[in-house]
């Protein structure tokens, strides 16, 4: 084993101090200046007013709750409800989009404004009662789970949450039928006052509904993100009478290719022999397209519906010499209660309870605000 010899070092401390003092001064004053800048930024531009922030509308994705929107679909974050049935909620804070302001409404008055906006008022009374219960359930669960992500408050009055219209506005819209139709709305909501959907002793948080099915509803996890036990695919017959049961969108071949390629860079479709570049790979339990391949891109049927603004994801493609026909069945996301299906059931003598228990597997109907 060998050892290294220790060297001797001589240090001139006076020289070190002369050289180091200016450097230390620069570091010290730079730190003070930087600290001042950070403090100024936080004080002047920082977020100190949470209440003010909550009243500024946020940008968010549009959600299709009622099926009338043809844009985005909501993400279901919680598979199970944890909202107790003994809650007491008498008012709802609603953002009025056209007026750019919030109003606080009595819960039951709010439900009236949703029923008259979300379902045709020439529907059977039991279907309207089912709509009232679902609308009330949605509003309460939405309010208690964070409210409207787009505007703040509990809900907004657009399809992002539920469409709401005031009594005076709706009566004016209906003209000569206004008063009698509103009397029906009053009766429907009053007869279902406080009633909500519940599952295993808690308020159901997945009270989705939509306009028109193609013959079956959808399993929620095949449309949104998480399975919920009471949102299962069920038969929904007799909806051929609905005005939007079928629809067709027609596109020139080049336009179709342009829309797909601009939305999905890996697609790289060409107008020549287009049909050979596209294939539907799988279907959902409700019959909608689950997955489709477009050239080099494989996407969901929900994404395809979005880029073409289709009435539903239950579609087929028809390739002609110079165009593509996209033939759809149904209108809306397909999860939960079909409004036209509910009306068909009501016309057959089914009660609102029978309707709801058909579309929401294993739910009960309970009352809050007793």
C-alpha positions as CSV (number, residue, x, y, z in Angstrom):
1,X,0.0,0.0,0.0
2,X,1.4,3.4,-0.9
3,X,0.6,6.9,0.5
4,X,0.4,10.2,-1.2
5,X,2.6,13.0,0.1
6,X,0.7,16.0,1.5
7,X,1.4,19.3,-0.3
8,X,1.5,22.6,1.5
9,X,-0.8,25.5,0.3
10,X,-0.3,29.1,1.2
11,X,-3.5,31.3,1.1
12,X,-3.5,35.1,1.0
13,X,-6.7,36.0,2.8
14,X,-6.5,39.7,2.1
15,X,-6.5,39.0,-1.7
16,X,-9.5,36.6,-1.3
17,X,-11.5,39.1,0.5
18,X,-10.8,41.9,-2.0
19,X,-11.9,39.6,-4.9
20,X,-14.8,37.9,-3.1
21,X,-16.5,41.0,-1.6
22,X,-17.8,42.4,-4.9
23,X,-19.0,39.0,-6.0
24,X,-20.9,38.5,-2.7
25,X,-22.4,41.9,-3.0
26,X,-23.7,41.2,-6.5
27,X,-25.2,37.9,-5.4
28,X,-26.9,39.5,-2.3
29,X,-28.4,42.4,-4.2
30,X,-29.5,40.2,-7.1
31,X,-31.4,37.9,-4.6
32,X,-33.1,40.9,-3.0
33,X,-34.1,42.2,-6.4
34,X,-35.4,38.8,-7.6
35,X,-37.4,38.4,-4.3
36,X,-39.0,41.8,-4.9
37,X,-40.0,40.9,-8.4
38,X,-41.6,37.7,-7.2
39,X,-43.5,39.4,-4.4
40,X,-44.7,42.1,-6.8
41,X,-46.0,39.5,-9.3
42,X,-47.9,37.6,-6.6
43,X,-49.3,40.8,-5.0
44,X,-50.4,42.5,-8.2
45,X,-51.3,39.6,-10.6
46,X,-51.8,36.8,-8.1
47,X,-55.2,35.1,-7.6
48,X,-56.5,36.4,-4.3
49,X,-60.2,36.5,-5.1
50,X,-61.6,33.0,-5.4
51,X,-65.2,34.2,-5.4
52,X,-64.5,36.5,-8.3
53,X,-62.7,33.7,-10.1
54,X,-65.7,31.4,-9.7
55,X,-67.9,33.8,-11.4
56,X,-65.8,34.0,-14.6
57,X,-67.0,31.5,-17.2
58,X,-64.4,28.8,-18.0
59,X,-63.8,27.2,-21.3
60,X,-64.9,23.6,-21.3
61,X,-66.1,20.8,-23.6
62,X,-69.7,20.7,-24.5
63,X,-71.5,17.8,-23.0
64,X,-74.4,15.9,-24.5
65,X,-76.8,15.3,-21.6
66,X,-80.2,15.4,-23.2
67,X,-79.1,14.2,-26.6
68,X,-79.9,17.5,-28.3
69,X,-76.2,18.4,-28.4
70,X,-74.2,16.7,-31.2
71,X,-70.7,17.6,-29.9
72,X,-68.9,16.1,-26.9
73,X,-69.9,13.5,-24.4
74,X,-69.4,13.7,-20.6
75,X,-66.8,11.8,-18.6
76,X,-68.2,9.7,-15.8
77,X,-65.6,9.9,-13.0
78,X,-67.4,8.0,-10.2
79,X,-69.0,4.6,-10.7
80,X,-70.9,4.7,-7.4
81,X,-72.9,7.4,-5.8
82,X,-72.1,8.7,-2.3
83,X,-74.8,11.3,-2.0
84,X,-77.1,10.4,0.9
85,X,-80.9,10.5,0.5
86,X,-81.4,12.6,3.6
87,X,-80.0,15.7,1.9
88,X,-81.9,19.0,2.0
89,X,-81.6,21.1,-1.1
90,X,-84.3,23.6,-1.8
91,X,-82.6,25.9,-4.3
92,X,-80.4,25.6,-7.4
93,X,-77.9,28.2,-8.6
94,X,-78.3,28.4,-12.4
95,X,-76.1,30.2,-14.9
96,X,-78.2,31.9,-17.6
97,X,-76.0,31.7,-20.7
98,X,-77.7,34.3,-22.8
99,X,-77.9,36.8,-20.0
100,X,-74.5,36.1,-18.6
101,X,-75.6,35.9,-15.0
102,X,-76.5,33.6,-12.2
103,X,-80.0,33.2,-10.6
104,X,-81.0,31.2,-7.6
105,X,-84.2,29.2,-8.2
106,X,-86.4,27.1,-6.1
107,X,-85.6,23.5,-7.0
108,X,-89.1,22.5,-8.1
109,X,-89.4,25.7,-10.2
110,X,-86.1,24.9,-11.8
111,X,-87.3,21.3,-12.6
112,X,-90.4,22.8,-14.3
113,X,-88.2,24.9,-16.5
114,X,-86.2,21.8,-17.5
115,X,-89.2,19.6,-18.2
116,X,-90.7,22.1,-20.6
117,X,-87.4,22.5,-22.4
118,X,-86.1,19.0,-22.6
119,X,-89.2,17.0,-23.5
120,X,-92.0,17.8,-26.0
121,X,-95.1,18.8,-24.0
122,X,-97.4,16.8,-26.2
123,X,-95.9,13.6,-24.7
124,X,-97.8,11.4,-22.4
125,X,-98.0,12.6,-18.8
126,X,-96.2,9.5,-17.3
127,X,-93.3,10.2,-19.7
128,X,-93.2,13.8,-18.5
129,X,-93.2,12.7,-14.9
130,X,-90.3,10.4,-15.6
131,X,-88.5,13.3,-17.1
132,X,-89.1,15.4,-14.1
133,X,-87.7,12.8,-11.7
134,X,-84.6,12.4,-13.9
135,X,-84.1,16.1,-14.3
136,X,-84.3,16.6,-10.5
137,X,-81.9,13.8,-9.9
138,X,-79.4,15.2,-12.3
139,X,-79.6,18.7,-10.9
140,X,-79.1,17.6,-7.3
141,X,-76.3,15.2,-8.0
142,X,-74.6,17.7,-10.2
143,X,-74.9,20.5,-7.6
144,X,-73.5,18.3,-4.9
145,X,-70.6,16.9,-6.9
146,X,-69.0,20.2,-7.9
147,X,-71.5,22.0,-10.1
148,X,-71.2,23.2,-13.7
149,X,-67.6,22.9,-14.9
150,X,-68.1,25.4,-17.7
151,X,-69.8,28.4,-16.0
152,X,-69.8,27.7,-12.3
153,X,-72.8,27.6,-10.1
154,X,-74.7,24.3,-9.8
155,X,-75.9,24.0,-13.4
156,X,-76.2,26.1,-16.5
157,X,-79.2,26.4,-18.8
158,X,-77.7,24.9,-21.9
159,X,-77.1,21.3,-23.1
160,X,-73.8,21.3,-21.2
161,X,-76.0,20.6,-18.2
162,X,-79.8,20.7,-18.8
163,X,-81.8,23.1,-20.9
164,X,-83.8,25.4,-18.7
165,X,-86.5,28.0,-19.8
166,X,-88.4,30.3,-17.5
167,X,-92.2,30.1,-17.2
168,X,-92.8,33.5,-18.9
169,X,-90.5,32.7,-21.8
170,X,-92.0,29.3,-22.4
171,X,-95.6,30.5,-22.3
172,X,-94.7,33.2,-24.8
173,X,-93.0,30.6,-27.0
174,X,-96.0,28.3,-27.0
175,X,-98.5,31.1,-27.9
176,X,-102.1,30.1,-27.6
177,X,-101.2,26.8,-26.0
178,X,-98.9,28.4,-23.5
179,X,-101.1,28.5,-20.4
180,X,-102.6,25.0,-20.8
181,X,-99.1,23.4,-21.5
182,X,-97.7,25.2,-18.4
183,X,-100.6,23.8,-16.3
184,X,-99.5,20.3,-17.4
185,X,-95.9,21.0,-16.4
186,X,-97.0,22.3,-13.0
187,X,-99.1,19.1,-12.5
188,X,-96.2,16.8,-13.6
189,X,-93.7,18.4,-11.3
190,X,-96.0,18.8,-8.3
191,X,-97.0,15.1,-8.5
192,X,-93.3,14.1,-8.4
193,X,-92.1,16.7,-5.9
194,X,-88.9,15.7,-4.2
195,X,-88.7,12.3,-6.1
196,X,-85.2,11.2,-7.3
197,X,-83.5,8.1,-8.6
198,X,-81.6,6.2,-6.0
199,X,-79.3,3.2,-6.1
200,X,-78.3,1.2,-3.0
201,X,-79.5,3.9,-0.6
202,X,-77.9,6.9,-2.3
203,X,-78.9,9.4,-4.9
204,X,-78.0,8.2,-8.4
205,X,-75.2,10.3,-10.0
206,X,-75.6,9.0,-13.5
207,X,-79.1,10.3,-14.4
208,X,-78.4,10.5,-18.1
209,X,-81.0,10.7,-20.8
210,X,-81.2,11.4,-24.5
211,X,-83.7,11.9,-27.3
212,X,-84.1,8.8,-29.4
213,X,-82.6,5.2,-29.4
214,X,-82.0,2.9,-32.3
215,X,-83.8,0.1,-30.6
216,X,-81.5,-0.4,-27.6
217,X,-79.8,1.9,-25.2
218,X,-76.0,1.8,-24.5
219,X,-73.8,0.4,-21.7
220,X,-72.4,3.6,-20.2
221,X,-68.7,2.4,-20.3
222,X,-68.9,2.0,-24.1
223,X,-69.8,5.6,-24.6
224,X,-68.3,7.4,-21.6
225,X,-65.4,6.3,-19.3
226,X,-66.6,4.2,-16.4
227,X,-69.1,1.4,-15.8
228,X,-72.1,2.2,-13.6
229,X,-74.3,-0.7,-12.6
230,X,-77.7,0.9,-13.4
231,X,-76.7,2.3,-16.8
232,X,-76.9,-0.9,-18.8
233,X,-78.0,-1.6,-22.4
234,X,-81.8,-2.3,-22.5
235,X,-84.3,-2.8,-25.3
236,X,-86.2,0.4,-26.3
237,X,-88.9,-0.5,-28.9
238,X,-91.3,1.5,-31.0
239,X,-89.2,4.6,-31.6
240,X,-89.5,4.5,-35.4
241,X,-92.2,7.2,-34.9
242,X,-89.6,9.7,-33.7
243,X,-88.7,12.4,-36.3
244,X,-85.0,11.8,-35.8
245,X,-85.0,8.0,-35.7
246,X,-83.1,8.0,-39.0
247,X,-81.0,10.6,-40.6
248,X,-78.4,10.8,-43.4
249,X,-75.4,13.1,-43.9
250,X,-74.0,13.3,-47.4
251,X,-70.4,14.2,-48.2
252,X,-68.5,14.7,-51.4
253,X,-65.6,12.2,-51.5
254,X,-62.9,14.9,-51.4
255,X,-64.7,16.7,-48.6
256,X,-65.0,13.5,-46.5
257,X,-61.3,12.8,-47.0
258,X,-60.4,16.3,-46.0
259,X,-62.4,16.2,-42.8
260,X,-60.9,12.9,-41.7
261,X,-57.3,13.8,-42.6
262,X,-57.4,17.2,-40.9
263,X,-58.8,15.6,-37.8
264,X,-56.5,12.6,-37.7
265,X,-53.0,13.0,-39.2
266,X,-52.3,9.3,-39.3
267,X,-55.4,8.6,-41.4
268,X,-53.9,9.7,-44.7
269,X,-57.0,8.8,-46.7
270,X,-57.2,9.2,-50.5
271,X,-60.4,9.7,-52.5
272,X,-59.6,6.9,-54.9
273,X,-60.8,3.5,-53.7
274,X,-62.0,5.1,-50.5
275,X,-64.2,2.2,-49.3
276,X,-61.1,-0.2,-49.3
277,X,-59.4,2.1,-46.8
278,X,-62.2,2.2,-44.2
279,X,-63.6,-0.6,-42.0
280,X,-65.9,-0.8,-39.0
281,X,-64.1,-3.1,-36.5
282,X,-66.6,-3.5,-33.7
283,X,-70.0,-2.5,-32.3
284,X,-71.3,-1.6,-28.8
285,X,-74.0,-3.6,-27.0
286,X,-76.6,-1.0,-28.2
287,X,-75.5,-1.4,-31.9
288,X,-73.5,1.8,-32.2
289,X,-70.0,1.8,-33.9
290,X,-67.4,1.1,-31.2
291,X,-64.3,1.3,-33.3
292,X,-63.6,2.3,-36.9
293,X,-60.4,2.3,-38.9
294,X,-59.8,5.2,-41.3
295,X,-56.7,4.6,-43.3
296,X,-53.9,4.6,-40.8
297,X,-56.0,5.8,-37.9
298,X,-58.3,3.7,-35.6
299,X,-60.8,5.8,-33.6
300,X,-64.0,5.3,-31.6
301,X,-67.4,5.7,-33.1
302,X,-68.0,8.6,-30.6
303,X,-65.0,10.4,-32.2
304,X,-66.3,9.8,-35.7
305,X,-69.7,11.1,-34.6
306,X,-68.1,14.3,-33.3
307,X,-66.0,15.2,-36.4
308,X,-69.0,14.8,-38.7
309,X,-71.6,16.2,-36.3
310,X,-73.8,13.1,-36.5
311,X,-77.0,12.5,-34.7
312,X,-75.6,9.4,-33.1
313,X,-72.7,6.9,-33.2
314,X,-75.0,4.3,-34.6
315,X,-74.1,4.7,-38.2
316,X,-73.3,2.9,-41.4
317,X,-71.3,4.1,-44.5
318,X,-72.6,3.9,-48.0
319,X,-69.9,4.6,-50.7
320,X,-71.2,5.9,-54.1
321,X,-69.2,7.0,-57.2
322,X,-68.7,10.5,-56.0
323,X,-70.1,10.7,-52.5
324,X,-70.3,9.1,-49.1
325,X,-73.6,8.7,-47.3
326,X,-73.5,8.4,-43.5
327,X,-76.8,6.8,-42.4
328,X,-77.6,7.1,-38.7
329,X,-80.2,5.6,-36.4
330,X,-81.2,7.4,-33.2
331,X,-80.4,10.8,-31.8
332,X,-78.1,11.4,-28.8
333,X,-75.5,9.5,-26.8
334,X,-77.7,6.5,-26.1
335,X,-77.1,6.2,-22.3
336,X,-79.9,6.1,-19.8
337,X,-83.5,7.0,-20.6
338,X,-84.6,7.4,-24.2
339,X,-87.2,10.2,-24.1
340,X,-89.1,8.9,-27.2
341,X,-88.9,5.4,-25.8
342,X,-90.3,6.6,-22.5
343,X,-93.2,8.2,-24.4
344,X,-93.9,5.0,-26.3
345,X,-94.0,3.1,-23.0
346,X,-96.3,5.7,-21.4
347,X,-98.6,5.4,-24.4
348,X,-98.8,1.6,-23.7
349,X,-100.0,2.4,-20.2
350,X,-96.7,2.1,-18.3
351,X,-96.3,4.3,-15.2
352,X,-93.3,6.7,-14.7
353,X,-91.9,4.2,-12.2
354,X,-92.1,1.4,-14.7
355,X,-90.4,3.5,-17.3
356,X,-87.6,4.6,-15.0
357,X,-87.0,1.1,-13.7
358,X,-86.8,-0.2,-17.2
359,X,-84.1,2.3,-18.3
360,X,-82.1,2.4,-15.1
361,X,-81.4,-1.1,-14.0
362,X,-81.9,-1.8,-10.3
363,X,-82.8,1.8,-9.3
364,X,-85.4,2.9,-6.8
365,X,-87.4,6.1,-6.6
366,X,-87.1,7.9,-3.3
367,X,-87.9,11.4,-1.9
368,X,-85.7,14.1,-0.5
369,X,-86.6,17.3,1.3
370,X,-89.2,15.4,3.3
